[in-house]
Amino acid sequence: MEKPDLKQIFSNENSYLIPSYLDFKTKQYLLKVWQEQKLSEHVFLTSSGTTSGSLIKTYALSKKALKANAQAVNEFLNVQNGDSWLCSLPYFHVGGLSIYFRAKLSSSAVYLYDQKWNPHLFLEYLSSNQITYCSVVPTQLFDLVKNNLCPPIFLKGVFVGGDFLNESLKKTAIDLGWPLIQTYGMTETCSQIASSYTQDVDKNFLKVLPIHKLSCEANSKDYRISSPSLYSAQINIDPKKESYVRTDATETFLLPDLIEMKSFDDNLYIKPMGRKGDEVKIKGRLFSFLDLKNSIEQILLDLSLYQYAAVVLDHDSRQGKILVILLEKSMHSKKHDLDQQIKSVFPGLRDNIQIKLVERIKRTFLGKIKTDQ
């Protein structure tokens, strides 16, 4: 993993963070488009959901906005100058970049972790460098839990990102002492919107960072956010057609997710409930995709298939929305057991849950499931 040019990133000049996995011609066109924008003291980067597809979603984030979000997270965590961050995320997406901004503002250290994943070596690295904050994806947390590994005593927080975290896995990790931090955020807000230590979470409600203001639109379930850490512009780029569309941000941003909101002790809390449109309607009933996914992943955990499978939404011409369990072919011998468990737990939904064998589960380096499989 490459190290960022921190001197340039923290300068008053624009910074252009192009993903290393893009081909040369695409990189050149992205840079050309970004340099044409009449913005100063900004970081230009791609969305964490961007792969090598034709349309690339990119953003212009002001360095002032990035600092605002980083400072809010530092205050939530009470980060000290003696703390240290383990960065296992690429700096050219906001998840990794935000770590460097938090460290800069708190005068704390950043250790770059780019070794091949091994739970025992990871724990050894945490211990030898006295890391206080780190990030893992759910499959990595599963490996730590499966090996019954406990965290070093000086570890203060573990951000779990990339994908949905199963409730059972979460509980087991907490019982082993892992100080998990649940977060909700996005590129459009320069990283985090809400955060809570998992053991302090009340029914999955997360505390909104004080810099953000949320409001519900009249007669709807849509929420808008206003914040000093909002993006400046979204630039969707099509390198093949050599064209792009820029959309400047307004004073508020419409959240793409379903959320519940409540107030308590002068603080605002939200419960993220998945993307709008991800609800599954089966036989007239509306089901939450995240609730169904949580139940299916419990079956996968019970059958020791968690690391070899993934649950995604798909569309069937006859059934409409369906859930697909992607199962690696190496686990073909357990397909029957999985099918029987699905029939037992979801007797009325079996036609809407399919099992598909794949060579391997394709994930981005941020742990997100790729859709093209």
Helices and strands as residue ranges (DSSP letters): H 6-9, E 15-16, H 24-36, E 42-46, E 56-62, H 63-77, E 84-87, H 94-106, E 109-112, H 119-128, E 133-136, H 138-146, E 157-160, H 167-175, E 180-186, G 187-189, E 191-197, G 198-200, E 206-208, E 213-216, E 223-226, E 233-238, E 243-248, E 253-254, E 257-264, E 267-275, E 280-282, E 285-287, H 289-302, G 306-308, E 309-316, E 320-328, G 329-334, H 335-345, G 350-352, E 353-358
